[in-house]
């Protein structure tokens, strides 16, 4: 391996405290198969700092880790700095993609821990500007926020946590086709002389591209480059774009274009946003074998604002299936109707609910009482 070597005779209290010898490879093209175990493949830089081993290189390109299963890839991670410890690979900031059949769960920047002996992956919020960016699941077609994800690769269950229980923000699961006018207003941000999302989406559609550099966008729209970079950081935090602050490259996500089309009335959209609040256990568990996400702590959620359809699940539990189908027991309120039962399935594409076991159907009428107030009365 070609690189730069440094040595200095310096006294140190323990071997672990040593900072010399030092070495750093020129390029991030060192390939190692079987690092820790035979199913881990590494491509990246190689650096020594005393007894510590890192993934850095002189050219600064990111390193790539891929963990293989028996027949497919389990996950991959990319970072400019992995630290290889005795039994753990750690990064303070890594792009991670967890594979689920032909789909994936993706996050642009998260703290990364992989325990080699236990084959356990742990992801936690980083402290940088993307700490609140959502995870994106192409299998379920949703975005969701999480403080921590834990996955024992020897099992089919991945656990998703939102810390703080009822005193903190909930885990939020949002359809990729979700749109709300108030959310679009909030995406204007604060201190900008333009609406960041509207400007980015209109430029992408006008130019027929979804990838471009922030300075080109600033020049084309007559905006200050520093203000435009701040706007791109803001949109990346909201999960609307992928933004590389080092290179200035912007990749516009389909969600951003959908939001822009929806506000102009050129796209269909939904109101599917699910809040999960629990004390103690994981907010959600993904079962890779069954292709399900079991979500706990769901009091109720809207399916349609315009049709006034609300679902209130029994025991606050629902099961999310592929492409936003949802299984649940509980109550459906649709206008003046209230349906209670078990084994219901919301079919997202057809906007139809299979009512497999109905316990009761109630009908309400809206009346005005003696005080002039509108009330609902059961018929």
C-alpha positions in Angstrom: 0.0 0.0 0.0 1.5 3.3 -1.1 1.2 6.2 1.3 3.0 8.6 3.8 4.9 7.2 6.8 5.9 9.2 9.8 7.9 8.1 12.9 9.0 10.1 15.9 10.5 8.7 19.1 8.1 10.1 21.7 7.6 8.9 25.3 4.1 7.7 26.0 2.6 6.3 29.3 0.9 3.3 27.7 1.0 1.6 24.2 -2.7 2.7 23.8 -1.7 6.3 24.2 0.9 6.3 21.5 0.4 8.6 18.5 3.4 7.3 16.5 4.1 5.5 14.2 1.8 7.1 11.6 0.8 6.0 8.1 -1.8 7.1 5.6 -2.5 5.6 2.2 -2.6 7.9 -0.8 -5.9 6.6 -2.1 -9.1 5.0 -0.8 -8.7 1.9 -2.9 -7.4 -0.6 -0.4 -9.6 -3.8 -0.6 -9.9 -6.1 2.3 -12.3 -9.1 2.4 -12.9 -10.9 5.7 -12.2 -8.0 8.0 -13.4 -9.4 11.3 -15.3 -12.1 9.5 -15.6 -13.5 6.0 -18.8 -11.6 5.2 -17.4 -8.1 5.6 -15.9 -6.4 2.6 -14.0 -3.2 2.9 -12.7 -0.7 0.3 -11.1 2.5 1.4 -8.1 4.2 2.9 -5.7 2.8 5.5 -4.2 4.9 8.3 -2.3 4.2 11.5 -2.0 6.6 14.4 0.0 4.7 17.0 -2.1 1.6 17.6 -5.3 3.0 16.2 -6.5 2.1 12.7 -8.6 4.4 10.6 -10.1 4.4 7.1 -8.7 7.8 6.0 -6.5 8.5 3.0 -4.6 11.5 1.6 -7.1 12.1 -1.2 -10.0 12.2 1.3 -12.4 9.9 -0.6 -14.9 8.0 1.6 -14.4 4.4 2.5 -17.1 1.7 1.9 -18.1 -1.2 4.1 -20.4 -4.0 2.8 -21.7 -6.8 5.0 -23.0 -9.8 3.2 -25.6 -12.4 4.1 -25.9 -15.9 3.0 -27.5 -15.0 -0.4 -27.6 -11.1 -0.4 -26.2 -7.9 1.0 -27.3 -7.0 4.5 -26.1 -3.3 4.6 -23.5 -1.0 3.4 -22.0 2.2 4.9 -19.8 5.0 3.6 -17.8 7.4 5.6 -14.6 9.5 5.4 -13.6 8.2 8.8 -14.2 4.7 10.2 -12.3 3.7 13.3 -11.4 0.0 13.6 -11.4 -1.0 17.2 -10.9 -4.4 18.8 -14.4 -5.7 18.2 -16.2 -2.7 16.7 -16.1 -0.5 13.6 -17.3 3.0 14.5 -18.0 6.2 12.5 -19.3 9.5 13.9 -20.9 10.2 10.5 -21.8 7.6 7.9 -24.2 7.1 5.1 -26.0 3.9 5.7 -28.2 1.7 3.4 -29.9 -1.4 4.9 -31.2 -3.7 2.2 -34.7 -5.2 2.2 -35.2 -7.5 -0.7 -34.8 -5.2 -3.8 -35.5 -2.1 -1.6 -33.6 -0.3 1.1 -33.7 1.8 4.3 -31.4 4.8 3.8 -30.0 7.6 5.9 -27.5 10.2 4.7 -25.6 10.8 7.9 -25.8 8.8 11.2 -23.5 7.6 13.9 -22.5 4.0 13.0 -21.5 1.1 15.2 -20.9 -2.4 13.9 -20.0 -5.0 16.5 -18.0 -7.7 14.7 -18.4 -10.5 17.2 -22.1 -10.0 17.8 -22.8 -9.0 14.2 -25.0 -6.2 15.5 -25.6 -2.9 13.8 -26.4 0.2 15.9 -27.3 3.6 14.3 -27.8 6.7 16.4 -28.4 10.4 15.7 -25.2 12.3 14.8 -24.6 15.8 16.1 -24.2 17.5 12.7 -26.7 19.4 10.6 -28.4 16.2 9.3 -29.2 14.8 12.7 -32.9 15.3 12.2 -33.0 14.1 8.6 -35.5 11.2 8.2 -34.8 7.6 7.2 -36.3 6.7 3.8 -37.8 3.2 3.2 -38.5 2.4 -0.4 -40.1 -0.9 0.6 -42.8 0.7 2.7 -42.7 4.0 0.7 -42.5 6.1 3.9 -40.0 8.3 5.6 -39.5 8.1 9.4 -37.5 9.7 12.1 -35.5 7.7 14.7 -33.1 8.3 17.5 -31.7 4.8 17.4 -31.8 1.7 15.3 -30.6 -1.7 16.5 -30.3 -4.9 14.3 -28.8 -8.2 15.3 -28.0 -9.5 11.8 -28.6 -13.1 13.0 -32.3 -12.3 13.4 -35.0 -10.9 11.1 -36.0 -8.1 13.5 -34.8 -4.5 13.3 -35.8 -2.2 16.2 -36.5 1.5 15.9 -36.5 3.8 18.9 -37.5 7.4 19.6 -36.1 8.3 23.0 -37.8 10.4 25.7 -41.2 8.8 25.7 -44.1 11.2 26.1 -41.9 14.1 27.1 -40.2 14.3 23.7 -41.1 14.3 20.0 -42.8 11.1 18.7 -41.6 8.8 16.0 -43.3 10.1 12.9 -43.9 7.9 9.9 -44.9 9.9 6.8 -46.0 8.6 3.3 -43.8 9.7 0.4 -46.9 11.2 -1.2 -47.9 13.1 1.9 -48.7 16.8 1.5 -50.0 19.5 3.8 -50.3 23.2 2.9 -49.0 24.2 6.4 -46.0 22.0 6.0 -45.2 23.6 2.6 -45.4 27.1 4.3 -43.0 25.9 7.0 -40.6 24.7 4.2 -40.1 28.4 3.4 -37.8 28.5 6.4 -36.7 31.7 8.2 -34.5 34.5 6.8 -34.5 33.4 3.2 -35.5 35.8 0.4 -37.0 32.9 -1.5 -38.9 29.7 -0.8 -36.1 27.0 -0.9 -38.3 24.1 -1.9 -40.2 26.0 -4.6 -36.9 27.4 -6.1 -35.1 24.0 -6.1 -38.1 22.1 -7.6 -38.9 24.6 -10.2 -35.2 24.7 -11.3 -35.0 20.9 -11.5 -38.2 20.7 -13.6 -37.2 23.6 -15.8 -33.8 22.2 -16.5 -35.0 18.5 -16.7 -32.4 17.4 -14.1 -32.5 16.2 -10.5 -28.7 16.6 -9.8 -26.8 19.9 -10.0 -24.3 22.1 -8.1 -25.5 24.7 -5.6 -23.3 27.5 -7.2 -25.0 26.8 -10.6 -28.4 27.1 -8.9 -27.4 30.3 -7.3 -26.1 31.8 -10.6 -29.2 30.7 -12.5 -31.6 32.2 -10.0 -29.7 35.3 -9.1 -29.3 34.4 -5.4 -26.2 34.8 -3.2 -24.2 31.5 -3.0 -23.9 31.6 0.8 -27.6 32.0 1.2 -28.2 29.2 -1.3 -25.9 26.9 0.6 -27.8 27.6 3.8 -31.1 26.8 2.0 -29.7 23.5 0.7 -28.7 22.5 4.2 -32.2 23.4 5.4 -33.9 21.2 2.7 -31.5 18.3 3.4 -32.5 18.5 7.1 -36.1 18.1 6.0 -35.4 15.1 3.8 -36.3 16.9 0.6 -32.8 16.7 -1.1 -29.5 15.0 -0.6 -26.8 17.6 -0.3 -23.0 17.2 -0.1 -21.8 20.3 1.6 -18.1 19.6 0.8 -18.7 19.4 -3.0 -21.9 21.5 -3.3 -23.7 18.7 -5.1 -27.5 18.6 -4.8 -29.7 15.7 -5.6 -33.4 16.5 -5.6 -35.6 13.7 -4.2 -38.9 12.7 -5.8 -40.6 13.8 -2.6 -39.6 17.4 -3.2 -40.9 17.4 -6.8 -44.2 15.8 -5.6 -44.6 18.5 -2.9 -44.1 21.2 -5.5 -46.6 19.6 -8.0 -49.1 19.1 -5.2 -49.1 22.8 -4.1 -49.8 23.7 -7.8 -52.6 21.2 -8.0 -50.8 19.0 -10.5 -50.4 15.8 -8.3 -52.5 13.6 -6.1 -51.4 13.4 -2.5 -52.4 11.8 0.8 -52.6 12.8 4.5 -50.9 9.7 5.9 -48.8 10.7 8.8 -48.5 8.3 11.8 -47.3 9.3 15.3 -45.9 6.7 17.7 -45.3 7.6 21.4 -44.2 4.8 23.8 -42.4 4.5 27.1 -39.8 1.7 27.2 -40.0 -0.7 24.2 -39.1 0.1 20.6 -41.5 2.3 18.8 -41.4 0.0 15.8 -40.0 -3.4 14.8 -39.3 -4.4 11.2 -39.7 -8.1 10.4 -37.6 -8.7 7.3 -38.9 -12.3 6.8 -42.6 -11.2 6.8 -42.0 -7.7 5.2 -43.9 -5.9 8.1 -43.3 -3.0 10.3 -45.1 -3.4 13.7 -45.7 0.1 15.1 -46.6 0.7 18.8 -48.0 3.7 20.6 -50.4 4.9 17.8 -53.4 6.6 19.3 -55.1 7.5 16.0 -54.2 8.7 12.5 -55.9 10.4 9.5 -56.2 8.6 6.2 -58.0 11.5 4.4 -58.7 15.0 5.5 -61.2 15.7 2.7 -63.3 12.5 3.5 -62.8 12.8 7.2 -61.5 9.3 7.6 -59.7 8.5 10.9 -58.4 5.2 12.2 -58.1 4.5 16.0 -56.3 1.1 16.5 -57.0 -1.2 19.5 -54.0 -1.4 21.9 -52.4 1.5 19.9 -50.8 -1.1 17.5 -50.7 -1.2 13.8 -48.8 -3.3 11.2 -47.4 -1.5 8.1 -47.1 -3.6 5.0 -45.4 -3.1 1.7 -46.3 0.2 -0.1 -48.3 1.6 2.9 -51.0 -1.1 3.3 -51.9 -1.2 7.0 -53.4 -4.0 9.1 -55.1 -3.1 12.4 -57.9 -3.9 14.9 -60.0 -1.0 16.1 -62.3 1.8 15.0 -62.8 3.6 11.7 -64.5 6.9 11.6 -65.7 7.9 8.1 -67.9 11.0 8.1 -71.0 10.1 10.1 -70.1 6.3 10.2 -68.2 4.5 13.0 -67.1 0.9 12.3 -65.5 -1.3 15.0 -63.9 -4.6 14.4 -60.9 -6.8 13.9 -58.5 -7.8 11.1 -59.0 -4.7 9.0 -56.6 -3.9 6.1 -56.2 -0.5 4.5 -55.3 -1.1 0.8 -53.4 2.1 0.0 -53.4 2.0 -3.8 -57.2 1.5 -4.1 -58.0 3.5 -0.9 -60.2 0.6 0.2 -60.5 -1.0 3.6 -61.1 -4.8 3.9 -63.5 -5.2 6.8 -62.9 -8.9 7.6 -64.6 -9.0 11.0 -67.1 -6.2 11.9 -68.3 -6.0 15.5 -70.5 -2.9 15.1 -71.5 -0.1 12.8 -72.9 3.1 14.2 -74.4 6.1 12.4 -74.4 9.7 13.7 -76.3 12.8 12.7 -75.2 16.3 13.3 -77.7 18.6 15.1 -77.8 22.0 16.7 -78.6 22.1 20.4 -80.4 24.7 22.3 -77.2 26.8 22.7 -76.7 26.8 19.0 -73.8 24.4 19.2 -73.3 21.6 16.6 -73.4 18.1 18.3 -73.3 14.5 17.0 -76.1 12.2 18.0 -76.0 8.5 17.6 -79.0 7.1 15.6 
